[in-house]
Amino acid sequence: MARVWCVIPIVVLSTAWLYILTSFTPKITENVDTSLKFPSTFSELKNISNLLKLYYKENWLFVILLFSSAYMYKQAFIIPGSVFMNVLGGALFGVVIGFPLCCFLTAIGASCCFIMSKKFGRDTLQYYFPNQIEYLRCKVQENSDQLVYFLLFLRLFPMTPNWLINLLSPIIGVPLHLFFFTVFIGLMPYNFLCVQAGGMLASLTSLDEVFSIKTFLKLACMAVIALGPSFILKRTRKEFTEPPTDKKVK
């Protein structure tokens, strides 16, 4: 379990990088609060969005670098609040740029979490999550021939704890390339909803307007559709592998 402490210097260096970035923010003439932090409320999200839009006019490359660094920081260290970053991406860059950017950053950040978990967290995770690891390992083995559909189902289903899947995937034998692909594709609907909401941020009064029961039902239906091919493949394979039963002629 001592290996988990190796993550601390990574966190320190990553935090220092964000601090350096925020220390070199472009100068603006408008009399506004220029303090940068991760938004945790809807009002803070609007304020940060307005500030970064001003920065974007002065130095668009800085804003993209800062946003990408902050996004991957949250994903890599499983810090809650990805919804705020996705909405912010839509507000800053629009759907055309913000949507693919958020999908890519989600997959990259989650893959960083995957790698750190594999290198430093195996013993700690097996100590604290033995039942979850055993359950997921059995599911991965059961769906080994159509693993991509099962992993997409986990990502598309709105109630799945993505942070836990990110941590446990390397422990249960999910390969990194398949992990990256299913995160990128599987979280597309969720990311699109958030980014699209960011484009309408000025007119929104709450994120509840975006994440309604209807929205979660749509995501759940998409998850079931993603798992459909897995059931078909299982049934087809069973028909071809099971020996035919002898029928007695009366």
C-alpha positions, 0 to 999 in steps of 0.5 A: 500500500506504500506505493499509493503515496507516489501519487502525492508528488504527481498531485503536487506537480500538477497543482503547481502547473495550474498555479503557474498558469493562473499566475500568467493570466492576460491583463484585461481593462475591464474592472472585474474579479480576476480570481480563477478557481474551479466552479462549484456553484452555478453562479460561480460557473457564470462568473468564471465563464464571463472572465475566461471569455474576456481572456479569450479575446486577449489570448485564446491559446492561453484559455485553451491550455488552461481549460485543458489542464484544469479539465484533465486535472479533475479527471485524473484525480477524480475530483467531482464537478465534470459537469461544470467543466463541460458546460464551461467548455460549451460556453467558451468554445461552442458546440463545434469545438467544445464537444470534441474537445471535452470528449477528448479531454475526458478520455485523456484524463480518465486514462491518466487515472487508469495509469496511476491506478495501475502503477500505484493503487492496486494494493490499496484498491484491493484492500478498500474495494474487494467486493466491487473488484470481484464483481466487476472482474466476474462481469468482465470475464463473462463478457470477455468476447464482447467487452466493448459493449459491456464497457459502453453500457457502463459509461452510457448508464447514468447511474454508473459511478464513473470514478470507480470504473476509472480506478478499478478498470486496470485492476480487473483486466481492462486494456488501456486502448479499450478503456480509452475508446469506451470512455471517449464514445460512451460519455459522448451523450453526457458530454454533448448535453453539458456542452450544449447547455453551455452554449445557452448558459446566459439564459439558464437559471439552473443546471436542473433545466438540463439534467431532468428525469427525461434526460436520464431516461434517454441516457438509460435507453442508450445504455440498453441499446449499447448492451443489445449486441452483447446479448445477441452475440451471447445467444448466437454463440450459445446456439453454435457451441451447445451440442444438439440434444438427441430427440427420442422418436416414439 
